[in-house]
Amino acid sequence: MQTKATTSEPASQMLSLLNACLTTQALHVAARLGIADELKAGPRGIAELSAALDAQPDALDRLMRMLAGIGVFSAGEGGTYQLTPLGETLQTDGPKSVRDWALYIGAAAPWSAWGHLYESVKTGTPGFVLAHGMPTYDFLEAHPELAASFNRWMSKQSDQQNAAIVDAYDFSKFQVVADIGGGQGSTLAAVLARYPSLRGILFDKPSVVAGSAPLDASGVRVRCDVVGGDMLEAVPGDADLYIIKRVLMICSDAEAARVLRNCAAHMRSGRKVLVVEMVMPPVGEPGPATTFDILMLLANKGGRIRTEAEFRALFAEAGLKLDRVIPTRSPNVLLEGTPA
C-alpha cells in the first residue's frame, strides 16, 4: 500500500513547477537591483544593503531569504548575506554572467507576452504579437533600453558557447567567413581570433551591428567588414563560409529557407554554410531545446527548434544538402551544408 508521503510527491513536484514563476521574478529583481554587484566586496547586512540599493528593508530581507533558500545567496553571521558561486552569475561582469538574461526574461514586456501562452497554443499566434501587436525583434527595435540588455545577453551567451564551436570545427580551409545575423560579432571574433589568416564579414540589422564591440575587444576589427542589411533580402557575396548561428530558430520555415537560399546563391564549389542551432531531441528526452521551442512559439511567428530531419528538408528546399551534423560541448550542434 502506498504511503501518504509517496502519493503526495507528484503534487509537491507540481507545486514546485508552478511556483517557478516566482523564482524567475525574484532573480529578475535581484539582477535589476544589482544585489550581486553590491555583495561582490563581501557580506552585507540588510540595513546596509537596503540603503545602498534604495530598497525597503523588510521586503528586501524577504527576497534575500527566498533566494538564500535556493542557493543564490547564503546567510552569514549577524544577519548578513553573502554571494554563492550560483549568485555570482548575476554579477554584471564575469565570463559566466547571466545577468542580462535575468534583466530581459522578467521585464514587463516579455513577461506580459509569456502570459499569452494559452492563446498562442490555441491559435499559433506569438504571445509577443498578442501582447504588443508585433513580434519580438520589431518590439526591440522600438524599445532600445530593453534591446540593450537582450543584445548584451546575445553577445554574452555567444562568449560562453564560442569556444565549443571553434573547437568542434576546422575553419582553416576558408579565407572569408561571413556571420549572417551575427549580432554584435562575438562568434565571428572568436573564429577570427583563433584563425589569424581569416577575414570576416559581420552582417545583421544596422541597429545591431552598430554595437560591434566584441570585434574591437578581440583585436580583429581590422580583418572584418561590418555590413548592415536584411538577411531575408540578400546577404554579402564575398565569403566562402556562411555561419548562421541561432538565427533560423526565430524564423518560419519559409523565412529560414529564404536565408539559406540567399547564402546558396553565392556558394560555388567548395563554399559551405554552417548552421549553428539546437536540434530537437526525441520526444521525452530531457534538454533545453523543448523549453526554447516554447520561447520561440511566444516570440516570433513560425519560430521553432527543429529536428535534424526538418533541417535536412530546409537545406534541400534552399538547394543545399546537409553533409554533416557535428556535436559540440554546448547545447548547439553544427549543421554543415554544401550546394546540392
Order of alpha helices (4+ residues) and beta strands (2+ residues): alpha-alpha-alpha-beta-alpha-alpha-beta-beta-alpha-alpha-alpha-alpha-alpha-alpha-beta-alpha-beta-alpha-alpha-beta-beta-alpha-beta-alpha-alpha-beta-beta
